[in-house]
Each structure stands twice: as C-alpha cells, then as structure tokens.
Amino acid sequence: MIKFERFTLPNGLRVIFHQEPSSPMAVVNVLYDVGARDESPERTGFAHLFEHLMFGGSKHIPDFDAPLQAAGGQSNAFTSNDITNYYNILPAQNIDTALWLESDRMLSLAFTDKSLEVQRQVVIEEFKQRYLNQPYGDAWLYLRPLVYKKHPYQWATIGKNIKQIQEASMAEVKGFFQQHYHPANAILCIVGNFDLATIQQKVTHYFGDIPAQEKKVRALVAEPKQHQFRTKTIRRKVPATAFYYAFQMGKRTDKEFYQADLLSDYLGNEKTSPLYIDIKKKKKLCAEITAYITASFDEGLFVISGKLQPGKTIEQLEEALWPILEKTAHKAISKSALNELKLKLRTSRAFQDQGLLNRAMNLAYFELLGSADLINKEAQHYNQISTSALQAFASQTFRKSNCSRLIIQSQQDAQ
C-alpha cells in the first residue's frame, strides 16, 4: 500500500505528496496532460519538441541543468502519445531548487530564436539517427497509419516527418506552450522525507502565483473498429525480415487492459511462451519473437513482432502463428499458468515500487488516469482475472479482420 496526500492549488495545479522517511533523496515529478495525440496533423512532433525546449531556459533561469547539478541533482523527461513527464532527483534538503526550476518553466519559457533553433536541430538529428538511419527505426512510422485511420495515434511521438519540425514558427511554438503547459494541465508529485505542511507551504510559494488557465477539453475522433485485414510490405537492406502484427484493443482504463497485459506476458515471454517454444525453438522460423501492448490512454494495440531466420518466409510464419492464436482463443490456458503469470507480475510491480522515481511517476500517472488511488487497486484487477476472461479477450482480439500486418522484408530474403 502506497500512502499519499493530495491537494489542489487555486490555479488548478494538482499535487500528490508521498512521504518516504527512509531515503535522503527526493523526487519532484511534473506530468503534463499533453502528448502527440494533442497535435495538429499539420504540425506533429510538437510535444516531443517541447520535451527538449523545456530544458532550454525559462523566464528567470537561462540554464536549467546548472542549478540542479549544483544542488546534487539530475533531471530528465520523456514524451509519449498521451503524456509528457519531467522528473528531478536530488538530495531532500535541496528540494527548493527543483521546485524553483519547475515552477519557472511552467510560468514561461525563454522562447528565444536561438533556443528554438538549437532544440529544433536536436530533434531533427534524433529523427534521423533513431528513426531513419536505424535498420528498423521507422517501423512505427508505417505501422501507426496502417492501424489508425482517424485517431491521432496515427503518427509517432517524433512526428510524421522532419519537414513539420523544420517549418514550425515561433508563434506556433508559443501557442502550443500556452495551450498545454499551465497549472490546470499538470500534476506535481513529490516524494521524500517531508511533512505535508512543509510541502503545502513550498508548493504554494513556488507555484501559487502562476496564473490560472482553463484546461482544454479534449475532443478526439474515435478510431473506428477494424473489419478488414490490412497489410503493408517494405523492402529494405536490413539484416533480417521483420514482422509486426497489430491487433486493435481497448483503452488503458478498460477492464480488458489487464487481460491483455497478462496475455501478452503469456504469449511473449522468452523461453516459456507458446510463440517462443513453437515458432522459434521447434520450427526455428524466427530469430526472435515477442508480444506486448501499447497501454494507450485511448484505443491501443496488442502487438506480436519479431525477425525471421534467414531463408524463412512470412508464409511459413503465418502457418505457425495463426494456429497458436486460434488455440488461445478457443481453449483456456491452465490455472497454474495463469497463477504463475500473476505471481511474476506481482513480483515485478513490487520491485518497481521500491524506487522513489517509479512511485512518483506512477502516482502522477494514475492521478491523470482517474485517481492516484488506482496505484493500490491494480493488483486487485489482475487477481480477479480468470482463465475464461483471457480466452474471451483472445477470441475477440485475435481475428484476422482485426489485424494490421507490417513486413520489413530483407532484400536478401526477397530474392
């Protein structure tokens, strides 16, 4: 059980405080309710661009990293299609430094032409290095628009293409900041050895004067149910043919999310999963194969991906893969297998919760999902899952008409 306190400032900033007396360190985590799904189709990549811009200097602080490092701290951030998260880890006695830094960049970024140009080039270089110059780096740039036809999940966090970042104007960048980076659109989570009164005083001091702003009501187009198999093949100079089977599934807050999570562990675990044993070990069709879910706030994906062994074909893979999925849909897994999955998951979650940073990020994350209390109720959701529930999820999900398949074919295999 993770205990916490919650309060909200008059400007709308939600604050979660978790006391941890056993550590000399503290975490200041700021989660903004903005991700790639909040971008315009003509200006994608903005949420990720701001992940970088937020370190480029704010109204009263030209260099974000220097004061934090002087206080013995470190910081970083990440962006997804749903959220942007910034975190700081530092000695508890220096927590004022992190609160000062985070409040100033929430108040206003510097927005200099130099800062924008520097971070623009950083993002462009990342786009090239991670997505365009890696053998399979652009797979999701093709897979997302293959699966999503209406919802903004159709583009990756990095954006659709480099051109949209290159053409971003200062006015557009400022507009995106003003719309999304304000107290009412943020959740501040603090973990450390403090008392609640101290945290309330400090948070009010640093964040209380930031002007209130109305939170934008999100009105995204829902992705229609898929009723037809989709496939796309790209031929490349890559070491091996890669495959991605993406099945539509529900939202992160849906009951079936927990079923999908367990089933992905069942099908995707190395050494013990049906995919590994039958397709990789026995038939030796794949060099690697796994299963995972995207855990998206809106309708997500259950993905099976991997790489073929040289000389093996997608047709051979299909002959082996679909019978395994059909068996999962028509025959319940054993109770012992289900209990083992639940035990592994409980052990993994307990290990994750030991870290201060994980607790801070998860408390903020669950607060955004609906309530930070959910962090203590997740185990109950998993424990209630039955073998028949997993079978029902597999039956409604593993249909060919609900599948989008991307193949990145090695030119060597194509010969």
Secondary structure, 3 states (H helix, E strand, C coil): CCCCEEEECCCCCEEEEEECCCCCEEEEEEEECCCHHHCECCECCHHHHHHHHCCCCECCCCCCHHHHHHCCCEEEEEECCCCEEEEEEEEHHHHHHHHHHHHHHHHCECCCHHHHHHHHHHHHHHHHHHHHCCCCCCHHHHHHHHHCCCCHHHCCCCCCCHHHHHCCCHHHHHHHHHHHCCHHHEEEEEEECCCHHHHHHHHHHHHCCCCCCCCCCCCCCCCCCCCCCEEEEEEECCCCCEEEEEEECCCCCCCHHHHHHHHHHHHHCCCCCHHHHHHHHHCCCEEEEEEEECCCCCCCEEEEEEEECCCCCHHHHHHHHHHHHHHHHHCCCCHHHHHHHHHHHHHHHHHHCCCHHHHHHHHHHHHHHCCHHHHHCHHHHHHCCCHHHHHHHHHHHCCHHHEEEEEEEEHHHHC
